[in-house]
């Protein structure tokens, strides 16, 4: 018997929900519409084809990359589109690494002039970068620039969207991009299409995302994906809170000790302040590393596959298997 979820529409941040809505040939108009809100006019997509989302690298020892969605526009541009649910300390490095695969695959045998088509890496993030947490901007568009901040190379662009920073209500939505972000965050909580979103491509989205239209197998797959997402979210929050508390405690202890030592030489007050600051920083860094492994252990114990655990935590599949 299939358990009927109380939600009317799927959550777009789950693996199943994201790939069903944006990663299939019948629904590619939705992906095209969303990507075009992020692209410059000269790279607007008219049509696209989906490519193999698993890239093994050039040699047996190369680490493989598994994308949520990998597609190519009819004009040649390549797009990696991913939802990242859990914070990773080196997510920017990971996205740059992934962007090298569609670049390298363009190499041609024999005589070749090295001309490349553009590569875009789009990350829809369910977290905020630590180094951008005090900035209001939620959309980060990154290009290669020279020392004068002029774009040096237009064919590689990294785009990051920090969804938690999007706080507009339905009444405050102004742009097409606003409406997409609202649906990424709130589609699963809606009971019917709001009047403000009853238009064009969004009408198609509501039909595609309605759970009642799923087959029994699809409903089971979605239920499993939703459970994984909620387990990951709860475990991650719990462990990060524990790590922060441990970091604070260690920071206070180390800060007091260093503060006493430095205080004897340069003044107690200055020493305590510096000691506390350094102690907190070291405590946070150690807490992140331990938290990442603890998250992986709990997700694995909850029955999540090693591949999904690796995707959520940033660890390699081999590291997950070894836990």
PLY file of the C-alpha trace (Angstrom):
ply
format ascii 1.0
element vertex 323
property float x
property float y
property float z
element edge 322
property int vertex1
property int vertex2
end_header
0.00 0.00 0.00
1.36 3.39 -0.98
1.48 5.98 1.76
-0.22 9.15 0.51
1.72 12.21 1.51
-0.35 15.12 2.83
1.44 17.55 0.50
-0.25 18.51 -2.74
2.97 19.37 -4.55
6.48 17.94 -4.33
9.42 19.66 -2.70
11.76 20.89 -5.44
14.79 20.60 -3.14
14.53 16.82 -2.89
16.57 14.74 -5.34
13.49 13.13 -6.82
11.51 16.36 -7.02
14.29 18.37 -8.63
15.17 15.77 -11.24
11.56 14.91 -12.08
10.63 18.54 -12.68
13.80 19.79 -14.36
15.72 16.73 -15.53
13.41 14.97 -17.98
12.83 15.53 -21.68
9.04 16.19 -21.45
9.61 18.92 -18.85
12.69 20.59 -20.30
10.76 23.79 -20.98
10.73 24.36 -17.21
14.52 24.07 -17.00
14.99 26.32 -20.03
12.75 28.99 -18.50
14.53 28.90 -15.15
18.03 28.99 -16.67
17.12 31.91 -18.92
16.44 34.03 -15.83
20.15 33.62 -14.98
21.79 33.91 -18.40
22.99 36.90 -20.42
21.00 37.68 -23.56
23.68 36.28 -25.87
23.41 32.81 -24.28
19.64 32.52 -23.90
18.50 28.93 -24.49
16.02 28.04 -27.22
16.30 24.27 -26.87
18.53 21.77 -25.04
19.38 18.09 -24.76
20.21 16.15 -21.62
23.64 14.55 -21.40
25.01 11.74 -19.23
25.11 13.16 -15.69
27.98 10.87 -14.63
31.49 11.75 -15.79
34.26 9.28 -15.02
37.18 11.53 -15.90
39.90 10.94 -18.45
41.74 8.12 -16.65
40.89 5.34 -14.22
42.42 7.29 -11.33
40.50 10.49 -12.04
37.79 11.15 -9.49
34.37 10.94 -11.10
31.74 13.67 -11.03
28.02 13.00 -10.73
25.83 15.96 -11.62
22.15 16.41 -10.75
21.49 17.68 -14.26
23.90 18.05 -17.15
22.60 19.45 -20.43
23.67 21.22 -23.60
21.94 24.01 -25.49
21.41 23.64 -29.21
23.97 26.43 -29.70
26.60 24.41 -27.80
26.69 25.90 -24.29
26.92 23.32 -21.51
25.14 23.56 -18.17
25.65 21.80 -14.85
22.68 22.40 -12.56
22.71 21.15 -8.98
20.77 21.48 -5.77
23.04 21.41 -2.73
21.14 20.74 0.47
23.90 20.47 3.10
26.66 22.98 3.72
30.09 21.90 2.53
33.26 23.65 3.61
34.75 23.38 0.12
31.66 23.59 -2.05
33.16 26.37 -4.19
36.20 24.17 -4.88
33.89 21.27 -5.73
31.88 23.32 -8.20
35.04 24.57 -9.91
36.31 20.97 -10.12
33.01 19.81 -11.61
33.10 22.62 -14.19
36.34 21.20 -15.60
34.62 18.05 -16.87
32.43 19.69 -19.54
35.48 21.74 -20.55
37.73 18.72 -20.99
35.14 16.67 -22.85
35.23 19.24 -25.65
38.77 18.17 -26.60
38.98 16.81 -30.14
41.34 14.24 -31.58
43.83 15.29 -34.18
44.32 18.90 -35.18
42.21 21.19 -33.00
42.29 24.95 -32.44
41.12 24.72 -28.78
37.94 26.68 -29.39
35.48 25.99 -26.57
31.79 26.55 -26.05
30.64 28.23 -22.86
30.23 26.29 -19.61
27.84 27.34 -16.84
27.72 25.81 -13.38
24.52 26.64 -11.47
24.24 25.82 -7.77
20.91 26.19 -5.96
21.99 26.18 -2.33
19.85 25.42 0.71
22.47 27.10 2.89
24.46 30.34 3.14
28.21 30.57 2.56
30.03 31.43 5.79
32.00 34.18 4.04
28.81 35.76 2.66
26.51 35.42 5.66
26.59 39.15 6.42
25.90 40.17 2.80
22.35 40.71 1.52
23.07 39.44 -2.02
21.67 35.95 -2.60
22.77 35.63 -6.24
26.49 35.31 -6.93
27.63 35.37 -10.56
31.33 34.60 -10.89
33.46 35.14 -14.00
37.18 35.28 -14.78
38.29 38.91 -14.55
41.58 40.76 -14.91
43.28 43.19 -12.54
40.96 45.98 -13.73
37.85 43.90 -12.91
37.06 43.57 -16.62
35.78 40.19 -17.78
38.79 38.39 -19.26
37.03 35.20 -20.34
33.29 34.96 -20.99
32.96 31.22 -21.50
33.08 30.07 -17.88
30.52 31.29 -15.38
29.70 29.98 -11.90
26.30 30.95 -10.51
25.29 30.39 -6.89
21.87 31.05 -5.36
21.67 31.16 -1.53
17.99 30.27 -1.04
17.79 30.93 2.73
18.40 34.61 1.99
15.23 34.79 -0.11
12.53 36.02 2.26
9.98 37.71 0.00
6.33 36.95 0.57
3.91 36.12 -2.24
2.71 39.73 -2.30
6.27 41.04 -2.60
7.21 39.03 -5.72
8.20 41.34 -8.55
10.30 39.54 -11.15
10.13 36.18 -12.91
13.26 35.20 -10.98
11.52 36.07 -7.70
8.68 33.72 -8.60
11.03 30.84 -9.33
12.84 31.28 -6.00
9.54 31.47 -4.15
8.48 28.15 -5.66
11.81 26.52 -4.85
11.22 27.41 -1.21
7.46 27.09 -0.83
5.94 24.86 -3.51
5.49 21.91 -1.13
3.55 24.09 1.33
1.03 25.34 -1.23
-2.45 23.84 -1.43
-3.33 25.39 -4.77
-1.68 27.66 -7.35
-1.72 31.26 -6.06
-3.35 33.72 -8.44
-0.07 35.61 -8.80
1.62 32.47 -10.12
-1.12 31.30 -12.47
0.70 32.10 -15.67
2.52 30.40 -18.53
5.32 28.12 -17.43
4.21 28.07 -13.80
0.87 26.51 -14.73
2.88 23.72 -16.33
5.03 23.41 -13.21
2.01 22.98 -10.92
0.68 20.19 -13.12
4.04 18.38 -13.29
4.64 18.74 -9.55
1.24 17.54 -8.34
1.75 14.36 -6.37
-1.67 12.98 -7.28
-0.46 12.65 -10.88
2.41 10.32 -9.89
2.39 6.59 -10.40
2.61 4.42 -7.24
6.31 3.80 -7.90
6.95 7.52 -8.31
5.12 8.28 -5.07
7.26 5.70 -3.25
10.42 7.16 -4.77
9.39 10.65 -3.76
8.53 9.55 -0.23
11.99 7.98 0.11
13.69 11.10 -1.29
11.68 13.35 1.03
12.60 11.20 4.04
16.28 11.42 3.09
16.03 15.19 2.76
14.32 15.61 6.14
16.70 13.19 7.87
19.66 15.04 6.42
18.23 18.41 7.44
17.50 17.36 11.02
20.77 15.51 11.51
22.78 18.36 10.03
21.11 20.97 12.23
21.50 18.84 15.33
25.16 18.12 14.77
26.02 21.67 13.81
24.43 22.91 17.01
26.44 20.35 18.97
29.61 21.34 17.11
29.01 25.04 17.76
28.49 24.40 21.45
31.62 22.26 21.68
33.53 24.92 19.78
32.32 27.60 22.18
33.31 25.57 25.21
36.74 24.71 23.82
37.19 28.30 22.72
36.38 29.62 26.17
38.79 27.20 27.83
41.63 27.84 25.41
40.88 31.52 25.45
41.17 31.67 29.23
44.47 29.79 29.20
46.02 31.77 26.40
44.58 34.93 27.84
46.28 34.29 31.14
49.63 33.61 29.50
49.54 36.56 27.17
48.04 38.74 29.84
51.10 38.32 32.00
53.25 39.67 29.20
51.09 42.19 27.37
48.18 42.80 29.65
45.44 40.56 30.93
42.61 42.21 29.05
44.19 42.12 25.60
45.35 38.55 26.13
41.92 37.31 27.08
40.31 38.91 24.03
42.84 37.47 21.59
42.77 34.12 23.30
39.01 33.90 23.17
38.95 34.84 19.50
41.61 32.30 18.49
40.05 29.63 20.66
36.63 30.11 19.16
38.06 29.97 15.63
39.99 26.77 16.29
36.96 25.28 17.98
34.75 26.08 15.00
37.20 24.56 12.52
37.58 21.35 14.49
33.85 21.26 15.03
33.15 21.49 11.28
35.44 18.57 10.45
33.97 16.39 13.18
30.44 17.50 12.30
30.89 16.46 8.67
31.88 12.93 9.65
29.17 12.68 12.29
26.55 13.81 9.76
27.76 11.12 7.36
27.62 8.46 10.06
24.08 9.31 11.08
22.82 9.57 7.51
24.39 6.21 6.77
22.81 4.70 9.87
19.45 6.12 8.77
19.67 3.98 5.64
20.81 6.56 3.11
22.98 5.25 0.26
26.73 6.03 0.32
26.31 8.03 -2.91
23.62 10.25 -1.35
25.61 10.65 1.86
28.65 11.70 -0.18
26.54 14.20 -2.13
25.13 15.77 1.02
28.39 15.95 3.02
31.07 16.50 0.40
32.97 13.38 1.45
34.14 10.87 -1.14
32.11 7.68 -1.49
35.18 5.71 -0.34
35.36 7.84 2.81
31.68 7.18 3.51
32.16 3.43 3.01
35.07 3.47 5.45
33.04 5.08 8.26
0 1
1 2
2 3
3 4
4 5
5 6
6 7
7 8
8 9
9 10
10 11
11 12
12 13
13 14
14 15
15 16
16 17
17 18
18 19
19 20
20 21
21 22
22 23
23 24
24 25
25 26
26 27
27 28
28 29
29 30
30 31
31 32
32 33
33 34
34 35
35 36
36 37
37 38
38 39
39 40
40 41
41 42
42 43
43 44
44 45
45 46
46 47
47 48
48 49
49 50
50 51
51 52
52 53
53 54
54 55
55 56
56 57
57 58
58 59
59 60
60 61
61 62
62 63
63 64
64 65
65 66
66 67
67 68
68 69
69 70
70 71
71 72
72 73
73 74
74 75
75 76
76 77
77 78
78 79
79 80
80 81
81 82
82 83
83 84
84 85
85 86
86 87
87 88
88 89
89 90
90 91
91 92
92 93
93 94
94 95
95 96
96 97
97 98
98 99
99 100
100 101
101 102
102 103
103 104
104 105
105 106
106 107
107 108
108 109
109 110
110 111
111 112
112 113
113 114
114 115
115 116
116 117
117 118
118 119
119 120
120 121
121 122
122 123
123 124
124 125
125 126
126 127
127 128
128 129
129 130
130 131
131 132
132 133
133 134
134 135
135 136
136 137
137 138
138 139
139 140
140 141
141 142
142 143
143 144
144 145
145 146
146 147
147 148
148 149
149 150
150 151
151 152
152 153
153 154
154 155
155 156
156 157
157 158
158 159
159 160
160 161
161 162
162 163
163 164
164 165
165 166
166 167
167 168
168 169
169 170
170 171
171 172
172 173
173 174
174 175
175 176
176 177
177 178
178 179
179 180
180 181
181 182
182 183
183 184
184 185
185 186
186 187
187 188
188 189
189 190
190 191
191 192
192 193
193 194
194 195
195 196
196 197
197 198
198 199
199 200
200 201
201 202
202 203
203 204
204 205
205 206
206 207
207 208
208 209
209 210
210 211
211 212
212 213
213 214
214 215
215 216
216 217
217 218
218 219
219 220
220 221
221 222
222 223
223 224
224 225
225 226
226 227
227 228
228 229
229 230
230 231
231 232
232 233
233 234
234 235
235 236
236 237
237 238
238 239
239 240
240 241
241 242
242 243
243 244
244 245
245 246
246 247
247 248
248 249
249 250
250 251
251 252
252 253
253 254
254 255
255 256
256 257
257 258
258 259
259 260
260 261
261 262
262 263
263 264
264 265
265 266
266 267
267 268
268 269
269 270
270 271
271 272
272 273
273 274
274 275
275 276
276 277
277 278
278 279
279 280
280 281
281 282
282 283
283 284
284 285
285 286
286 287
287 288
288 289
289 290
290 291
291 292
292 293
293 294
294 295
295 296
296 297
297 298
298 299
299 300
300 301
301 302
302 303
303 304
304 305
305 306
306 307
307 308
308 309
309 310
310 311
311 312
312 313
313 314
314 315
315 316
316 317
317 318
318 319
319 320
320 321
321 322
